[in-house]
Amino acid sequence: MATQKAEAPKGKLGVLVVGLGAVTTTFMAGVLMTRKGLAKPVGSMTQYDKIRVGKGEDKKYLHYKDIVPLAELDDIVFGAWDVYPANAFESAVNAEVLKAKDLLPVKEELEAIKPMKAAFDKNYAKRLDGDNVKDVKDRWDMVEQLREDIRNFKKETGVDRVVVLWAASTEVYVPVDENIHGTLEALEAAMKADDKEHVSPSMCYAYAALSEGCPFIMGAPNTTVDIPAMWELAEKTKMPIAGKDFKTGQTLVKSGFAPIIGTRCLGLNGWFSTNILGNRDGLVLDEPANFRTKEVSKLSTLESILVPEDQPDLYGHGNDEDTQYYHKVRINYYPPRNDNKEGWDNIDIFGWMGYPMQIKINFLCRDSILAAPLCLDLVLLSDLAQRAGRYGTQRFLSFFLKSPMHDYTQGEVPVNHLFQQYVMLKNAIREMGGYEADEEID
Ligand SMILES: NC(=O)c1ccc[n+]([C@@H]2O[C@H](COP(=O)([O-])OP(=O)(O)OC[C@H]3O[C@@H](n4cnc5c(N)ncnc54)[C@H](O)[C@@H]3O)[C@@H](O)[C@H]2O)c1
């Protein structure tokens, strides 16, 4: 795709979020509080990071907004869908992520965000039991109703553009089936035939968003836009897609820490990651079929950073079929911790002459506090990409994602290495700002 400078935004940017739970309400409250000058958007690259443009005597370090025409926080208008009818203020209170002092100043704005009825199928998240759900004839009707929601939102708010972000619960694992997910024609036929097994609700949201001219971002590990049928739709509608799974806590650490082992040429025998968390996300992930989706996403990170075939002496010492070294990820639902997830990583490494050592990382994080800035960055950068004429999979957004989308039909290997991902991000910002991409990804 030819690189192109991004056009300046006109008018307001609608941000329609699927799921009005802990992450979404923390994201929304933070943006609204920042707008009032009452909070700082810490952790957001689009608001804080500075990158170099130009070389030699011409080099300057600039914020993204001084390189590319990003939408302003003041221009964002929020909307959402959820299975439960609680408005954004009630839902934020229930989530218990933010303190009253960080919610009350924007109470009215949050109360005005009332979720539209969800496109939902209980078979995809058995532990949810809300009644704010659309009555649909079939999957195609689900798409049609969602398209109408997007059109109505645009009409009612007068926004110029809309980005759709999935920050709803993780759905059960849907393996890619080439016969259904391989082409747009087959996917549409399956929707019309009401094939509930292969067409998840998230696919209906993505299909509706792309068809209505909205970029779509998958923040959970669901099989949704990472299938050839959706790539075809994104090409046809010229819309950006990004996914999948916000890279927040443990995987962020992993994709930043694994390069230390790799660069220093140390050996790896095994990496055991375990988590406890007690929010609704944890409750849904306690269901084995939903956990499977997360596990696949979390496991993929190490394999492309520490590659056993490249360094059999260093990484070939375990006997795990896929990775050689033992790589295990566990998540346990533990209500007392609510949104404050605790992650432990035990890393068994070895050094000179094979002598073993251990590294332990204990991250006491706050899930939604880490995810909120990613929502903002993904939304603003997808909107920017669309104005720069970029469409299809946005690989430069891999930095923000646990399981970056890649064309597996062509044998493409995803880039999981945090610092290589950062180079891709910086180069894309440079290009969309009319500068040359000038760093090598190696
Ligand atoms: N916070 C993190 O660090 C992090 C990292 C990576 C991914 N995620 C993912 O982000 C998502 C949101 O996390 P959360 O903590 O806000 O969860 P949450 O349970 O608080 O909120 C999710 C909301 O989605 C709603 N929902 C479920 N299915 C829906 C549908 N089909 N349509 C509309 N609404 C639907 C639920 O009712 C719920 O209110 C989860 O999938 C989680 O795995 C979170």
The ligand as an ORCA input file, in Angstrom:
! r2SCAN-3c Opt
* xyz 0 1
  N      -7.722     -5.077     31.272
  C      -6.778     -5.735     30.667
  O      -5.631     -5.707     31.088
  C      -7.079     -6.486     29.433
  C      -6.011     -6.928     28.638
  C      -6.284     -7.615     27.458
  C      -7.581     -7.845     27.083
  N      -8.604     -7.434     27.888
  C      -9.945     -7.763     27.452
  O     -10.759     -6.626     27.444
  C     -12.101     -7.070     27.611
  C     -12.794     -6.182     28.625
  O     -12.241     -6.368     29.921
  P     -13.015     -5.781     31.198
  O     -12.138     -5.995     32.361
  O     -13.552     -4.435     30.893
  O     -14.240     -6.810     31.301
  P     -15.695     -6.545     31.922
  O     -16.249     -7.892     32.165
  O     -15.647     -5.557     33.034
  O     -16.484     -5.824     30.728
  C     -16.865     -6.489     29.563
  C     -18.289     -6.086     29.251
  O     -18.621     -6.632     27.978
  C     -19.992     -6.932     27.995
  N     -20.259     -7.826     26.876
  C     -19.973     -9.147     26.750
  N     -20.356     -9.616     25.544
  C     -20.903     -8.560     24.889
  C     -21.471     -8.398     23.605
  N     -21.571     -9.435     22.759
  N     -21.930     -7.174     23.252
  C     -21.841     -6.116     24.112
  N     -21.319     -6.222     25.339
  C     -20.846     -7.419     25.722
  C     -20.215     -7.521     29.376
  O     -21.571     -7.458     29.757
  C     -19.323     -6.628     30.237
  O     -20.021     -5.547     30.826
  C     -12.035     -8.559     28.006
  O     -12.275     -9.352     26.872
  C     -10.617     -8.713     28.419
  O     -10.144    -10.044     28.240
  C      -8.380     -6.751     29.039
*
